[in-house]
Amino acid sequence: MPPNPGLAVAQHLAVDRCVTRQRLLAAGLTRDDIRGLRGQHHLVSVFPGTYVIGFPRLTQREFVRASILHSGPGSFVSGRTGLELRRALPADEGRAWVTTLRRNMESPVRTLIPLAGRGRGTLTISQSTPTKRVRLENVAGFQTTLLPRTLVDTAATHGRAVLRRAWKEAEFLCQLDPDAIEAEVGNGSRRKGNPLVRQRLRDAYPLTRPGMDIRSRDGELLFLSIVRDAGLPVPRVNAWISIDGQRFIVDFLWEDLAFAVEIDGPQHSVDEHVEDDKARDVDFFNHGIDVVRFTTTKLMFERAWCIDRLQKAYARQVARAV
């Protein structure tokens, strides 16, 4: 069979096997060419004017791509689908959430064909305006709202339980930026999901207050979340200790156990700092205060190890105090 030039053009233009009629016409194909490709089952309609090339059943990724193309130029992934692309939530197969700048678009929209191994998919479209500047980033090849906005949108459509699940997974994947989330929910907008995200921020970081510089204390905030997941009581933060008439400050202190934890940032890896830290820990130990140190790198990338180490260290202090 001779090669089909129209099919070659469609394959060249397609992204994730998906292409629009508008792009095919702009590339020089005629409406008769497109009808011919459809008649030969080389093009299959996903939505009106949006096609998949070849095998008609769509994967979830292809479905999201078709949804973006159907929603028009300037459209982007939002809501739950943005969390799925970040692997903060499992894929809700057959569903996609997209925001578009086009006006008066029907929503929700059902696909004209089934997804792979499932029934027809459902596209939910939110409408925005060019005057509302939305910050985007590339996630897995898709333009997607930044994580704080994505959490707010998901909270509005899916509620507290889904938000909590996504939050914990994003925290485990080291994707959360509490400072950016605080800025997002405090920017004066009245989006429906703001109160839920604001409350979740307070629950996750109980010592955070409006106006607090969260970024400067990322290590401390990570450690507080680890304390919570370890099932331990919340320690005093930035606590003062008096030794031989001198006052020292430690990052965390369980005063009843004389047990302190210090969080070491990158500057503590310098030889001079390492020696100073060792000398200080020995001085504390000689005065009955046990110190355990965690690096910010360990807190971010070895969370399970940190929880286990903290639980064991805390248990030793409890046993010693009995």
C-alpha positions in Angstrom: 0.0 0.0 0.0 1.5 3.4 -1.0 2.2 5.8 1.9 -0.5 8.2 2.8 0.9 11.8 2.8 -2.1 13.1 4.8 -1.4 10.5 7.5 2.3 11.4 7.6 1.4 15.1 8.1 -1.0 14.1 11.0 1.6 11.9 12.6 4.2 14.7 12.4 1.8 17.2 14.1 0.4 14.9 16.7 1.4 15.1 20.4 0.7 12.0 22.4 -1.1 10.7 19.3 -3.5 13.7 19.4 -4.1 16.4 16.9 -6.8 19.0 16.1 -8.6 19.7 12.9 -7.4 23.3 13.1 -3.8 22.2 13.0 -4.3 19.8 10.1 -6.0 22.5 8.1 -3.2 25.0 8.9 -0.7 22.4 7.7 -2.3 22.3 4.2 -4.7 19.4 4.5 -8.3 19.9 3.2 -11.5 18.9 4.9 -11.8 16.2 2.3 -8.3 14.9 3.3 -9.4 14.8 6.9 -12.7 13.0 6.0 -10.7 10.5 4.1 -8.4 9.8 7.0 -11.4 9.4 9.3 -13.0 7.1 6.8 -9.9 4.9 6.7 -9.9 4.9 10.6 -6.5 6.6 10.7 -8.1 9.5 12.6 -10.7 8.9 15.3 -12.7 11.7 17.0 -12.1 12.1 20.7 -14.0 15.4 21.0 -15.5 17.3 18.0 -12.5 18.6 16.0 -9.9 16.7 18.1 -8.6 13.3 16.9 -6.4 10.5 18.0 -4.2 8.7 15.4 -4.5 5.0 15.0 -5.7 2.7 17.8 -8.8 4.5 19.2 -8.6 3.6 22.9 -6.8 6.3 24.8 -4.4 6.1 27.8 -5.0 8.6 30.6 -2.1 10.7 29.4 -3.5 10.8 25.8 -6.9 11.7 27.3 -5.4 14.7 29.2 -3.6 15.8 26.0 -6.8 15.5 23.9 -8.6 17.5 26.7 -6.0 20.3 26.5 -6.2 20.5 22.7 -10.0 20.5 22.7 -10.1 23.3 25.2 -8.1 25.6 22.8 -5.0 27.7 22.8 -3.8 28.9 26.2 -5.5 26.1 28.0 -3.7 24.4 30.9 -4.0 21.6 33.4 -5.5 22.5 36.7 -7.2 20.9 39.8 -6.9 17.3 40.5 -5.2 16.4 37.2 -2.3 18.7 38.2 -1.8 16.7 41.4 -2.0 13.4 39.4 0.8 14.7 37.0 2.9 15.4 40.1 2.1 11.9 41.5 0.6 13.5 44.6 -2.6 11.6 43.8 -3.4 8.4 41.8 -4.9 9.0 38.4 -8.6 9.3 38.4 -8.9 7.3 35.2 -11.3 8.8 32.7 -11.4 12.3 34.3 -9.5 15.4 33.5 -9.6 19.0 34.8 -8.5 21.8 32.5 -8.8 25.6 32.6 -9.3 27.5 29.3 -9.4 31.2 28.2 -12.1 30.4 25.7 -15.6 31.6 26.5 -18.9 29.7 26.7 -17.4 26.2 26.5 -19.6 23.3 27.4 -18.6 21.5 30.6 -18.4 18.6 31.5 -17.7 17.0 28.1 -17.8 13.3 27.4 -15.3 11.7 25.0 -16.7 10.2 21.8 -14.6 7.1 22.3 -13.7 5.0 25.4 -10.4 5.2 27.2 -8.1 2.2 27.2 -10.0 -0.6 29.0 -12.7 1.7 30.3 -15.7 3.7 29.3 -15.9 7.2 27.9 -13.9 9.9 29.7 -15.2 13.1 31.2 -13.5 16.5 30.8 -14.3 19.3 33.3 -13.5 22.7 32.0 -13.0 25.9 34.1 -13.0 29.2 32.4 -10.6 32.0 33.1 -10.0 35.4 31.5 -6.8 36.9 30.0 -6.9 39.5 32.7 -6.5 36.9 35.4 -2.8 36.1 35.3 -2.2 32.5 36.4 1.3 31.3 37.0 2.2 28.0 35.3 5.0 25.5 35.2 5.8 22.5 33.0 4.9 19.2 34.7 5.4 15.9 32.8 5.1 17.9 29.5 1.9 19.8 30.4 1.5 23.4 31.3 0.0 23.2 34.8 -0.9 25.6 37.6 1.7 25.9 40.4 1.2 23.5 43.3 -0.4 26.0 45.8 -3.1 27.0 43.3 -3.6 23.4 42.3 -4.2 22.4 46.0 -6.7 25.3 46.3 -8.6 24.2 43.2 -8.6 20.6 44.2 -9.9 21.4 47.7 -12.8 23.3 46.1 -13.9 20.4 43.9 -12.9 17.3 46.0 -13.0 18.4 49.6 -11.0 17.9 52.7 -10.2 14.2 52.5 -8.6 14.4 49.0 -6.7 17.5 50.0 -5.3 15.8 53.0 -4.2 12.8 51.0 -2.6 14.9 48.3 -0.9 17.1 50.9 0.8 14.2 52.7 2.0 12.7 49.4 3.3 16.0 48.1 5.1 16.5 51.5 6.6 13.0 51.2 7.8 13.9 47.7 9.3 17.2 49.0 7.1 19.3 46.7 5.5 21.5 49.3 6.6 25.1 49.8 4.7 26.3 52.9 5.7 29.9 52.2 4.2 29.8 48.7 1.0 28.2 50.0 0.7 30.8 52.7 1.0 33.5 49.9 -1.6 31.8 47.7 -4.3 31.5 50.3 -3.6 35.0 51.7 -3.6 36.9 48.5 -7.1 38.3 49.1 -9.0 36.1 46.6 -12.2 34.3 47.7 -11.7 31.0 46.0 -13.8 28.2 47.5 -10.8 26.1 48.4 -8.9 28.7 50.3 -10.3 28.0 53.8 -9.6 24.3 53.5 -6.0 24.8 52.4 -5.5 27.5 55.1 -6.7 25.1 57.8 -4.5 22.3 56.4 -1.5 24.6 56.5 -2.2 25.4 60.2 -2.7 21.7 61.0 0.6 20.7 59.3 2.6 23.5 60.8 1.0 24.4 64.1 3.6 27.1 65.0 3.1 29.0 61.8 1.4 32.4 62.1 0.4 34.9 59.4 3.4 37.0 58.5 5.9 34.4 59.7 8.9 33.9 57.5 8.4 30.2 56.8 11.1 29.8 54.2 13.8 30.7 56.7 12.7 27.7 58.8 12.1 25.0 56.2 14.2 22.5 58.2 12.4 23.2 61.5 9.0 22.9 59.7 9.9 19.7 58.1 11.0 18.4 61.5 7.7 19.4 63.1 5.9 17.3 60.5 8.2 14.4 61.3 7.4 14.8 65.0 3.7 14.6 64.2 4.1 11.5 62.0 6.2 9.9 64.7 3.4 10.3 67.2 5.5 12.3 69.7 4.5 15.4 71.7 5.4 18.7 70.2 8.7 20.1 71.6 9.5 23.7 72.5 10.9 25.5 69.6 14.0 27.7 69.8 14.3 27.0 73.5 16.9 28.6 75.7 19.2 26.5 77.9 21.4 27.8 80.7 24.7 26.1 81.4 27.3 27.5 83.9 25.8 30.9 83.6 25.8 30.9 79.8 22.6 30.8 77.7 22.3 28.7 74.6 19.5 28.2 72.1 18.5 24.8 70.7 16.1 24.2 67.8 13.9 21.8 69.7 13.7 20.8 73.3 11.7 18.2 75.3 12.3 19.9 78.6 11.0 17.1 80.8 13.4 14.6 79.2 16.4 17.0 78.8 16.3 15.9 75.1 17.3 18.4 72.4 17.3 18.2 68.6 19.3 20.4 66.3 18.7 20.9 62.6 21.9 21.3 60.6 21.7 23.2 57.3 24.4 23.1 54.6 26.7 25.5 56.5 27.1 22.9 59.3 29.1 20.6 56.9 32.0 23.0 57.0 34.9 21.6 59.2 34.8 24.5 61.5 31.1 24.2 62.2 31.4 20.4 62.6 34.0 20.8 65.3 32.0 23.5 67.1 28.9 21.4 67.0 30.7 18.4 68.5 32.2 20.4 71.3 28.8 22.0 72.1 27.1 18.6 72.1 29.7 17.2 74.5 29.2 20.2 76.8 25.4 19.7 76.8 25.8 15.9 77.5 28.1 16.6 80.4 25.3 18.8 81.8 22.6 16.1 81.4 21.2 17.2 78.0 21.3 14.7 75.2 21.4 16.2 71.7 20.5 14.5 68.4 21.2 16.2 65.1 19.4 15.9 61.7 20.5 17.5 58.5 18.0 19.2 56.3 19.0 16.8 53.5 18.0 13.8 55.6 14.7 15.5 56.6 13.8 16.1 52.9 14.9 12.9 51.3 15.0 10.2 54.0 11.9 10.9 55.9 11.2 7.3 57.0 14.8 7.0 58.4 14.3 10.3 60.3 11.0 9.2 61.9 12.6 5.9 63.0 15.7 7.5 64.4 13.7 10.1 66.3 11.3 7.5 67.8 14.2 5.4 69.0 16.1 8.4 70.4 12.9 9.6 72.2 12.3 6.1 73.6 15.8 6.0 75.0 15.3 9.3 76.8 12.0 8.1 78.3 13.7 4.9 79.5 16.5 6.9 81.0 14.1 9.2 82.8 12.2 6.4 84.5 
